[in-house]
Amino acid sequence: TWIDTGTDPSFFGPEDANRKVVLGTEGGIPSLWIIVGPPLQELTRKLQKLVGVTPRPPLWSLGYHQCRWEYKGEKHLKWLNDHMVKHKTPNDGLWLDIDYMEGYRVFTYDKDAFPEGPEKTCAKYAALGRKVVPIIDPGVKLEPGNPVYEDGLKKNVFCLTPEGKPYVGFVWPGETVFPDFSKPEARTWWAGYAKSFKALGFGGAWVDMNDPSTGAVDPYAMLFRDGTLPHGAFRNQYALGMQMATRDGFQQASPNERIFILSRSGYTGTSRFAAIWTGDNVSNRWYLKGTIPTTLNLSLSGIPFNGPDVGWCMNDTNEELMIDWVKSGFLFPFFRNHSGGSHRRQEPWTFSDQGLHIITWYTSLRYMLMPYLYQLFVQQERDGDPILRPVQYHYAGGEIPDDVFLVGESILQAPVLEESGHRQLDLPAGQWFDARWGKWVSGHLEAVCGPFATPLYF
């Protein structure tokens, strides 16, 4: 879908006075919904109610999560848990990237990495208050003898090519085929495997590569509905189909449990099935600054449960950048520390004693404010208000920088994103309680920040 508002700077001809907005699509007639406000609150609430609110998530999903493209099983989980306990770092989720699998085959696990089996391992850490969350990719390894591949082939659940053969991409396991989530029977098939996988004791799921990512192979030969629909007819919905099927399987395995799914990609209505993280960012300040407007825009666009990875992913972070990233994002709806195995470690205890103390202090502050965060999700489910909000959501007028934001209605955060350690800020009208200095303030401020102080106002 594309929209031309008639303001294309490359257009030099005479403008048509009757041409205001042109809306079109590459592959058919678009569906146009017009939502009338005029207040931003009303527009957001109406949109959220239209596409579906986020079901109240499990409390643990709002905690601090630790991940690295390297963790694969018991050895890493024990190391993480031991350090969390030693350094008194609160944590609710230990995440496993693709290395936990057996040859990157979906719905498998490396038996050497889980000598006692995932059931005992996951139960042990769940008893300590830490859920184990594995990654799940849609690509199924094309391999005779692979039971998931053989079963899917038999039941005709894979995407096809124009020649009527299973479409083959090239992702982590090598040659891969892809479930056709546009077909109800394919979603049911996938849900069956997801149900068995959840029964191994995993706390939630991280569904990735669901754009769909096909590697170095042209995706446009991937057809849907037994080859009757072109790639563009379902491409943007592919991740949503995977979310629906995975959540369904997990819910079948644990019918009395609130299910948490995190997804890389999404679509209209995704908020009913999964949270979204903003993908693979780079460890630099340009990306740090971009996380705030990105998260706010998602929040206003029907995806309130979202957030960036802290510190990740390409390039090495440094202590000052990592601290500023934590200070900026410690109250984002989703809060995960993630890094790549070929890059600098960034678990809190891999920094200096002061760095560890600061990161743990802000992480602990998130837990102190957890009742407030949780009630924002209750409010979102009831009314459709996002968790993170632009200042204009409640305070009209004035020019507010896009790196100043509200957490709910009662907390205003203005993180310092430059290395200088200070910023200027014009507060919205009224009196605000400065959490750094414990006093009431208003108007124009020069916000100077030390290691333990980020501009936070109530």
C-alpha positions as CSV (number, residue, x, y, z in Angstrom):
1,T,0.0,0.0,0.0
2,W,1.3,3.5,-0.8
3,I,-0.1,7.0,-0.1
4,D,0.8,10.1,-2.1
5,T,-0.1,13.3,-0.3
6,G,0.8,15.5,-3.2
7,T,3.9,16.8,-1.6
8,D,6.5,14.9,-3.5
9,P,9.6,17.2,-3.6
10,S,10.7,15.7,-6.9
11,F,7.6,16.8,-8.7
12,F,8.2,20.0,-10.6
13,G,5.1,20.2,-12.8
14,P,1.9,22.2,-12.2
15,E,0.0,20.7,-9.2
16,D,-3.6,19.7,-9.7
17,A,-5.6,21.7,-7.3
18,N,-8.1,18.8,-7.0
19,R,-5.5,16.2,-6.1
20,K,-5.1,16.0,-2.4
21,V,-4.3,12.4,-1.5
22,V,-3.8,9.4,-3.7
23,L,-4.0,5.9,-2.1
24,G,-3.1,2.7,-4.0
25,T,-1.7,-0.8,-3.7
26,E,0.6,-2.8,-5.9
27,G,-1.6,-5.9,-5.9
28,G,-5.3,-4.9,-5.8
29,I,-7.8,-2.5,-4.4
30,P,-6.9,-1.2,-0.9
31,S,-9.3,-1.2,2.0
32,L,-9.6,2.3,3.4
33,W,-10.8,3.0,6.9
34,I,-11.3,6.6,8.0
35,I,-11.1,7.2,11.7
36,V,-12.3,10.5,13.0
37,G,-10.9,12.1,16.2
38,P,-10.0,14.8,16.4
39,P,-8.0,14.3,19.6
40,L,-5.0,12.0,19.3
41,Q,-6.3,9.9,22.3
42,E,-9.6,9.2,20.5
43,L,-7.9,8.3,17.2
44,T,-5.6,5.9,19.0
45,R,-8.3,4.2,21.1
46,K,-10.5,3.8,18.1
47,L,-7.7,2.3,16.0
48,Q,-6.7,-0.1,18.8
49,K,-10.3,-1.2,19.3
50,L,-10.7,-1.8,15.6
51,V,-7.6,-3.9,15.2
52,G,-7.7,-5.6,18.6
53,V,-6.2,-4.8,21.9
54,T,-3.3,-6.7,23.6
55,P,-4.6,-9.3,26.0
56,R,-3.3,-8.8,29.5
57,P,0.2,-10.3,29.3
58,P,1.8,-12.5,32.0
59,L,3.6,-10.4,34.6
60,W,7.0,-12.1,33.9
61,S,6.9,-10.8,30.3
62,L,7.2,-7.2,31.7
63,G,10.4,-8.0,33.5
64,Y,14.0,-7.8,32.5
65,H,15.1,-10.3,29.9
66,Q,18.6,-11.5,29.1
67,C,19.6,-12.8,25.7
68,R,22.7,-13.4,23.5
69,W,23.3,-15.2,20.2
70,E,25.3,-17.8,21.9
71,Y,23.2,-19.2,24.7
72,K,22.2,-22.8,23.9
73,G,21.3,-24.7,27.0
74,E,22.0,-25.7,30.6
75,K,25.6,-24.5,30.7
76,H,24.7,-21.0,29.7
77,L,21.4,-20.9,31.7
78,K,23.3,-21.9,34.9
79,W,26.0,-19.3,34.3
80,L,23.3,-16.6,33.8
81,N,21.3,-17.6,36.9
82,D,24.4,-17.8,39.1
83,H,25.5,-14.3,38.1
84,M,22.0,-12.9,38.4
85,V,21.9,-14.2,42.0
86,K,25.5,-13.1,42.8
87,H,25.0,-9.5,41.5
88,K,21.3,-9.2,42.7
89,T,20.1,-8.4,39.2
90,P,16.4,-8.9,38.9
91,N,15.4,-11.1,35.9
92,D,12.4,-12.9,34.6
93,G,13.5,-14.3,31.2
94,L,16.5,-16.2,29.9
95,W,16.4,-16.4,26.1
96,L,17.9,-18.9,23.7
97,D,18.9,-18.0,20.2
98,I,19.3,-20.5,17.3
99,D,22.2,-22.4,18.8
100,Y,20.0,-24.4,21.2
101,M,18.5,-26.3,18.2
102,E,19.8,-29.5,16.7
103,G,21.3,-28.3,13.4
104,Y,18.9,-25.3,13.4
105,R,16.0,-27.7,12.8
106,V,12.8,-26.1,14.1
107,F,11.1,-27.8,17.1
108,T,14.3,-29.6,18.1
109,Y,16.9,-29.1,20.8
110,D,20.5,-30.0,21.2
111,K,20.5,-33.0,23.5
112,D,24.1,-32.3,24.6
113,A,23.0,-28.8,25.7
114,F,20.1,-30.2,27.7
115,P,21.6,-33.3,29.4
116,E,18.6,-33.6,31.7
117,G,16.1,-32.7,29.0
118,P,14.4,-29.3,28.7
119,E,11.5,-30.3,31.0
120,K,13.7,-30.6,34.0
121,T,15.9,-27.6,33.0
122,C,13.0,-25.3,32.4
123,A,11.2,-26.4,35.5
124,K,14.3,-25.7,37.6
125,Y,14.7,-22.1,36.4
126,A,10.9,-21.5,36.5
127,A,11.0,-22.4,40.2
128,L,13.7,-19.7,40.6
129,G,11.4,-17.1,38.8
130,R,13.1,-17.3,35.4
131,K,11.3,-18.4,32.3
132,V,13.3,-20.0,29.4
133,V,12.3,-18.6,26.0
134,P,13.5,-20.2,22.8
135,I,13.6,-18.8,19.3
136,I,11.4,-20.5,16.7
137,D,11.9,-19.9,12.9
138,P,9.4,-20.7,10.2
139,G,11.9,-22.4,7.9
140,V,11.8,-26.2,8.0
141,K,15.0,-28.0,7.0
142,L,14.5,-29.8,3.6
143,E,15.9,-33.1,4.7
144,P,14.7,-36.6,4.0
145,G,14.2,-38.2,7.4
146,N,13.5,-34.9,9.2
147,P,10.1,-35.7,10.7
148,V,8.7,-32.1,10.6
149,Y,9.6,-31.9,6.9
150,E,8.3,-35.3,6.0
151,D,5.0,-34.7,7.9
152,G,4.5,-31.3,6.3
153,L,5.2,-32.7,2.8
154,K,2.7,-35.5,3.4
155,K,0.0,-33.0,4.6
156,N,0.7,-30.4,1.9
157,V,1.2,-27.5,4.2
158,F,4.2,-25.8,2.5
159,C,4.3,-22.8,0.2
160,L,4.6,-23.7,-3.5
161,T,6.3,-22.4,-6.6
162,P,4.6,-21.6,-9.9
163,E,5.6,-25.2,-10.9
164,G,3.6,-26.6,-8.0
165,K,6.7,-27.7,-6.1
166,P,7.6,-26.7,-2.5
167,Y,9.3,-23.3,-2.5
168,V,12.9,-23.7,-1.3
169,G,14.7,-20.9,0.5
170,F,18.2,-20.9,2.1
171,V,18.2,-19.9,5.7
172,W,20.0,-21.1,8.9
173,P,19.5,-24.9,8.4
174,G,20.4,-24.6,4.7
175,E,17.7,-25.5,2.2
176,T,14.4,-24.8,3.8
177,V,10.7,-25.0,3.0
178,F,8.0,-22.7,4.6
179,P,4.6,-23.4,6.1
180,D,1.8,-21.7,4.2
181,F,0.2,-19.9,7.2
182,S,-2.5,-18.5,4.8
183,K,-4.1,-22.0,5.0
184,P,-6.1,-22.9,8.1
185,E,-4.9,-26.5,7.9
186,A,-1.3,-25.3,7.9
187,R,-1.8,-23.2,11.0
188,T,-3.4,-26.2,12.7
189,W,-0.5,-28.4,11.7
190,W,2.0,-25.9,13.0
191,A,0.0,-25.4,16.2
192,G,0.3,-29.1,16.9
193,Y,4.1,-29.0,16.9
194,A,4.0,-25.7,18.9
195,K,1.8,-27.5,21.5
196,S,4.3,-30.3,21.9
197,F,7.2,-27.9,22.1
198,K,5.5,-25.8,24.8
199,A,4.9,-29.0,26.8
200,L,8.7,-29.3,27.1
201,G,8.4,-26.5,29.7
202,F,9.4,-23.4,27.8
203,G,7.9,-20.2,29.1
204,G,7.2,-18.4,25.9
205,A,8.3,-18.1,22.3
206,W,10.4,-15.8,20.2
207,V,9.2,-16.1,16.6
208,D,11.8,-14.7,14.2
209,M,12.7,-14.6,10.4
210,N,8.9,-14.4,9.7
211,D,9.0,-11.5,7.3
212,P,9.4,-14.1,5.7
213,S,13.1,-14.2,5.4
214,T,14.2,-16.6,2.6
215,G,17.9,-15.9,2.5
216,A,19.6,-15.4,-0.9
217,V,16.6,-16.8,-2.8
218,D,14.0,-14.5,-4.6
219,P,10.9,-14.6,-2.4
220,Y,8.5,-13.8,-5.1
221,A,8.4,-17.4,-6.3
222,M,6.8,-18.3,-3.0
223,L,3.1,-18.7,-3.6
224,F,0.3,-19.2,-1.2
225,R,-3.0,-21.2,-1.0
226,D,-1.7,-24.2,-3.0
227,G,-0.1,-21.9,-5.5
228,T,-3.2,-19.9,-6.3
229,L,-2.2,-16.6,-4.6
230,P,0.9,-14.6,-5.6
231,H,3.5,-13.8,-3.0
232,G,2.3,-10.2,-2.5
233,A,-1.2,-11.4,-1.5
234,F,0.0,-12.8,1.9
235,R,3.6,-11.6,2.4
236,N,2.8,-8.9,4.9
237,Q,0.5,-11.2,6.8
238,Y,2.9,-14.1,7.0
239,A,4.2,-13.2,10.5
240,L,0.7,-12.7,11.7
241,G,-0.2,-16.2,10.6
242,M,2.9,-17.6,12.4
243,Q,1.9,-15.7,15.5
244,M,-1.6,-17.0,15.4
245,A,-0.5,-20.7,15.0
246,T,2.2,-20.5,17.6
247,R,0.0,-18.9,20.2
248,D,-2.8,-21.4,19.5
249,G,-0.4,-24.3,20.1
250,F,1.0,-22.8,23.2
251,Q,-2.4,-22.1,24.6
252,Q,-3.5,-25.7,23.9
253,A,-0.5,-26.9,25.9
254,S,-1.2,-24.5,28.8
255,P,-4.9,-23.6,28.7
256,N,-4.8,-21.8,32.0
257,E,-1.7,-19.7,31.3
258,R,-1.3,-16.3,29.7
259,I,0.8,-16.8,26.6
260,F,3.7,-14.5,25.7
261,I,5.0,-14.5,22.1
262,L,7.6,-12.0,20.8
263,S,7.8,-11.5,17.0
264,R,10.2,-9.8,14.6
265,S,7.5,-8.8,12.1
266,G,3.8,-8.2,12.3
267,Y,0.7,-6.9,10.7
268,T,-2.6,-5.2,11.5
269,G,-4.0,-7.2,14.4
270,T,-0.7,-8.4,15.6
271,S,-1.3,-6.9,19.0
272,R,-3.9,-9.7,19.7
273,F,-1.2,-12.4,19.4
274,A,2.3,-11.1,20.0
275,A,4.6,-8.4,21.2
276,I,7.0,-6.9,18.6
277,W,10.7,-6.0,19.0
278,T,12.1,-3.5,16.6
279,G,14.6,-5.9,15.0
280,D,18.4,-5.9,14.7
281,N,19.7,-2.5,15.6
282,V,23.3,-1.3,15.7
283,S,25.2,-0.4,18.9
284,N,25.6,3.4,18.3
285,R,23.8,6.5,19.4
286,W,22.0,7.1,16.1
287,Y,20.1,3.9,16.7
288,L,19.7,4.7,20.4
289,K,18.0,8.0,19.4
290,G,15.8,6.2,16.8
291,T,14.4,3.8,19.3
292,I,12.1,6.4,20.9
293,P,10.2,7.7,17.9
294,T,10.1,4.1,16.5
295,T,8.5,2.8,19.7
296,L,6.1,5.7,19.9
297,N,5.0,5.3,16.3
298,L,4.3,1.6,16.9
299,S,2.4,2.5,20.1
300,L,0.1,4.8,18.1
301,S,-0.3,2.4,15.3
302,G,-2.0,-0.5,17.1
303,I,1.1,-2.2,18.5
304,P,1.5,-1.0,22.1
305,F,3.6,-4.0,23.4
306,N,6.9,-3.3,21.7
307,G,10.5,-2.2,22.3
308,P,14.1,-2.3,21.0
309,D,16.9,-4.6,22.1
310,V,19.1,-2.8,24.6
311,G,22.6,-2.4,23.4
312,W,22.4,-4.9,20.5
313,C,23.5,-6.0,18.0
314,M,26.0,-5.2,15.3
315,N,29.1,-3.5,16.5
316,D,30.4,-3.5,20.0
317,T,28.7,-1.4,22.6
318,N,30.7,0.4,25.3
319,E,29.8,1.1,28.9
320,E,28.7,4.7,28.6
321,L,26.4,3.8,25.6
322,M,25.0,0.8,27.4
323,I,24.2,2.8,30.5
324,D,22.5,5.5,28.4
325,W,20.5,2.8,26.6
326,V,19.3,1.3,29.8
327,K,18.5,4.7,31.3
328,S,16.5,5.5,28.1
329,G,14.6,2.2,27.8
330,F,14.2,0.8,31.2
331,L,10.4,1.6,31.2
332,F,9.7,0.6,27.6
333,P,6.9,-2.0,27.4
334,F,9.5,-4.7,26.4
335,F,12.9,-4.6,28.0
336,R,15.6,-7.1,26.7
337,N,19.4,-7.0,26.7
338,H,20.5,-8.8,23.6
339,S,23.8,-9.1,21.8
340,G,25.6,-11.1,19.1
341,G,28.0,-13.9,19.9
342,S,30.8,-12.3,17.8
343,H,30.5,-9.0,19.6
344,R,31.4,-7.7,23.0
345,R,29.5,-9.3,25.9
346,Q,27.0,-6.9,27.5
347,E,25.5,-8.8,30.4
348,P,25.4,-6.3,33.3
349,W,28.3,-7.9,35.2
350,T,30.7,-7.6,32.1
351,F,31.0,-3.9,32.7
352,S,32.9,-2.1,35.5
353,D,31.6,-2.3,39.1
354,Q,30.0,1.2,38.6
355,G,28.5,0.1,35.3
356,L,27.0,-3.0,36.8
357,H,25.6,-1.0,39.7
358,I,24.0,1.6,37.5
359,I,22.4,-1.0,35.1
360,T,21.1,-3.1,38.0
361,W,19.8,0.1,39.8
362,Y,17.7,1.1,36.8
363,T,16.6,-2.5,36.2
364,S,15.5,-2.7,39.9
365,L,13.7,0.7,39.4
366,R,11.6,-0.9,36.7
367,Y,10.6,-3.7,39.1
368,M,9.7,-1.1,41.7
369,L,7.4,0.5,39.1
370,M,6.0,-2.8,37.9
371,P,2.6,-2.3,39.4
372,Y,2.3,0.9,37.5
373,L,3.4,-0.7,34.2
374,Y,1.0,-3.6,34.7
375,Q,-1.9,-1.3,35.3
376,L,-1.1,0.5,32.0
377,F,-1.5,-2.9,30.3
378,V,-4.8,-3.3,32.1
379,Q,-5.8,0.2,30.8
380,Q,-4.7,-0.7,27.3
381,E,-6.8,-3.8,27.3
382,R,-9.8,-1.9,28.5
383,D,-9.5,1.5,26.7
384,G,-6.9,1.1,24.0
385,D,-4.4,3.6,25.3
386,P,-0.7,2.7,24.6
387,I,1.9,2.2,27.2
388,L,4.4,4.7,25.8
389,R,2.9,7.9,24.6
390,P,4.1,11.1,23.0
391,V,3.7,14.2,25.2
392,Q,1.1,15.5,22.8
393,Y,-1.1,12.6,23.8
394,H,-2.1,14.4,27.0
395,Y,-0.5,17.9,26.6
396,A,-1.4,19.8,23.4
397,G,0.6,22.7,22.1
398,G,4.3,23.6,22.1
399,E,7.1,22.0,20.3
400,I,8.2,18.8,22.2
401,P,11.3,16.9,21.0
402,D,10.5,13.4,19.8
403,D,12.9,11.9,22.4
404,V,10.7,13.1,25.3
405,F,7.9,10.7,26.1
406,L,5.3,9.7,28.6
407,V,5.0,6.3,30.3
408,G,1.3,6.3,30.8
409,E,-0.1,9.6,31.9
410,S,1.9,10.1,35.1
411,I,5.6,9.7,34.2
412,L,7.5,11.9,31.8
413,Q,10.9,10.8,30.7
414,A,13.5,12.9,28.9
415,P,16.6,10.7,28.6
416,V,20.0,12.2,27.8
417,L,21.1,10.6,24.5
418,E,24.2,12.6,23.8
419,E,27.6,11.9,25.4
420,S,27.5,15.4,26.9
421,G,25.4,14.3,29.8
422,H,23.0,17.3,29.7
423,R,20.0,18.6,27.8
424,Q,17.5,21.5,27.8
425,L,13.9,20.8,28.3
426,D,10.6,22.7,28.4
427,L,8.2,20.8,30.6
428,P,4.5,20.7,29.8
429,A,2.3,23.1,31.7
430,G,1.9,22.4,35.4
431,Q,4.1,21.3,38.3
432,W,6.2,18.2,37.9
433,F,8.0,16.2,40.6
434,D,11.6,15.7,39.7
435,A,12.5,12.2,40.7
436,R,16.3,13.0,40.6
437,W,16.3,15.8,43.1
438,G,13.0,15.3,45.0
439,K,11.5,18.7,44.3
440,W,8.7,20.3,42.3
441,V,9.8,22.0,39.0
442,S,8.1,23.6,36.0
443,G,8.9,25.5,32.8
444,H,12.3,25.5,31.1
445,L,15.0,23.3,32.7
446,E,18.7,22.6,32.1
447,A,18.8,18.9,32.8
448,V,22.3,17.9,34.0
449,C,22.6,14.2,34.6
450,G,25.0,12.1,36.5
451,P,25.4,8.3,36.2
452,F,22.4,7.6,38.5
453,A,20.2,10.4,37.3
454,T,18.0,10.5,34.2
455,P,15.4,13.2,33.8
456,L,12.3,11.5,35.2
457,Y,9.2,13.5,36.2
458,F,6.0,12.5,37.9
